[in-house]
Amino acid sequence: MTTSLELPADPVAAGETGVAAPVAIEVSHLTKVFGAPARRGLGRGRSDTGGGKPPAVADVSFTVAKGEFFVIMGLSGSGKSTLLRMLNKLVEPTSGTLTIDGRDVSRLRDGELRELRNKKINMVFQHFALFPHRTVRDNAAYALRLRGVNQNEAAQRADEALKTVGLEGWGDSLPGELSGGMRQRVGLARALASGADILLMDEPFSALDPLIRRDMQDLLLQLQRDHQRTVVFVTHDLNEAMRLGDRIMVMRNGKVVQLGTGAEILSMPADDYVADFVSDVDRSRVLTAGTIMRQPLVTARLDERPEQVLDRIGAAEGLGAYVLDEDGRILGVLSNDRLADAVHQRSTSLADHLTDQYASVPDSAPLVDLCSLVGRHSVPLAVTDDAGRLVGVVPRAALLAAIANTEEAPRA
């Protein structure tokens, strides 16, 4: 019998459990025309033109799930930084609506808005925004002190955050004594110490050297795995966006051009602008096993007869098959040669002919990590979940096609 496998749901849209994540931020038809009066609640096609001025942000709508790393990217003048600043009302929208955890931000009074900025949202800027004459510890504790947290507790939480970002022992130093990468770590520590659920990050690493920038990206990814904050991250660097973002929203001239996962944007660019944007991206480091995997042609169960499995493999022109238990976990592999021996010996047990001659990877493994694994065994490379269940396979041809960006390119 042939086993039919269902591929997993989109992890961004539904999460690992298949249940949609709660929404942290919801933006609906948000528009900004500098110099135009704010007109709350204007919908699509009704945004104020500001006397003919082009909008900096034009009729933008999207949602960000709790715990999602959401990237807004585009070239200079695309409106990405203006949009980010509208999320905490550092820039007042001309029209449209914005809700944070279900609260309409436009309806918040001044005191409520200050509380939102102090407790719910923290912003990390490109140029660190540190106070040069305050110690690193005082800089990290700044948001807490604004909130009225007592000095001892604020210092303790700041030191914990500094340790988290690798700056333990630097609390008494001044920002001028730190390198650029270290100063940016202080900015991250301040955001972590604040306990804010939402981090807004405006090109925080763009002023750093490439090697330091890579280290900061690694640190941010680790912090996100450990703390699961909601992050909205602005960048003009597509490789950075692809590396960090659960989803990426590409902007041009104030409008959304495409919104999707990195793999979706790379595989199915919405227009020539996006296609040109992604043309130089290293596909092998962005696409993952999960984006190119296929369903296996043949799988088997232990209660089948060797000749049955061999017939199915022959019909599929394969060289072997995975044997799965009732939960879809891999028990081993049957090659054509071993199955032929079993038939010749008139064996009725598949268990006696199983081997462990296969390799497996998680669906998140980048294609660059698969190159040395495919084509080495009688069965394609296995893609498994955390429980060891087979969720798909990566044939050698699929990997080569994905990297080469041929017509057999990956299905997002």
Steps between C-alpha positions, in 0.01 A plus 500: 500500500615851427503744788371849433671772703352841571756777494498730804302823509672833438684568829462877465129496435405226739790427732633157585165388641307601189309765703521863390708712739331796676545834324732752669482781243231569242542776243212593271530746208767704679604811307739786574518822300737746663338841532146362480267507804434169672159360413431190702324204345528583131493177303625377166487758226415786739836595645575872517732605219638800687440736212652270241805394704599137444441283806804372690290195588200413285209280610708233676332204672654202679495305827782377722449193716619485861854366507552558128816652355353730234733683262418815303747558221555731208743751358545853631177698461276192495315610814618219726638715785200734491272199527698364795473830685126505449474173694568685826377838376836670487354595162129577499312316222302710256237230469435134568486299821754331725427258782747354752372188677151599394523860630436779250812714540331806348256507794770496770533810716846651555554315827392168346728558203797567731422181687486309170844632404650441844365151566374337182727624220872570491691648208858422398656759270773486239740727686460340842340809666711458814564777752878558479544625859300220663645160576416195293290373791307829523440495125367145517275593792370822342154373402454348845591825675251689281240252614575574865676175587725552804870539439615168647246290308569692178876446539451128569279452194741705290793282609303185415425639154863601447607146591249363250653703216858414598592820685533368853750714691461806278225668703724772649655596165396794287369450144810670358715217634307242295527395138210557261383141533515520879300825503234334288492216754422760766204610288377140489556463874290811564218350293523168684520661844185702428300178477318640195300244303558677167836615365513750213846498340594764242802375301684428827802330340549701182784713644700195612786324323391182316652256751358684800167526320493124453578449870216735595260314273602173668446655841159637405389162363611332823321760712186451293515122552543550874254783563246485214433873479301647212756673276440743215836551333577754225787444259608581146717187486320206339746240628444628853124489447514146366717384789293653780138525391218252550324716240623789292302797368665667200415869451549740211391864478295465819306196382518129577636310201505152653454334838604141567766270635851532367456179303174624345653831396807330361304233313204709385592871478191714451644716222819597320600736782502218755661261251787745449525546875544128569712416196829503692381321812678176588207261465686217673506697825141626486296208371456210739432128480136571582457726196620246243408165655272259316280218614684165482406285204483185711492422873430170673379343825656206681193281451538500119656219296838565329365429151222758546745774590743401226222515239403852609858625497547354153184668373629832635845436351654552843796340676355457848232600749467633853323270747279690744324412823134582568588858596707563186840473673785349301588145603757447226552457127444216255718502189413314181791261550398403851137462396606278209698285745196477725282384212764247392519365856119495518520715810174642633654750741614844394659566840787260426600701193490858630807721493577845641655615173330839474548861607244743643470874562238730656284704265682816611840380370635737229577350163872563545496238777334240276755491220726244667206278600290446188568216257698290746240232568235292325230732633477881473601719792232483772340811650374429852320685777605519865338163571692326222199476270564508127342814354664494157812417299751701298605327179836605357336646189271721711797641691699574185199660333429721801856627520519554124161679493378296204143433396496227763543769766370437852135507588444742784 
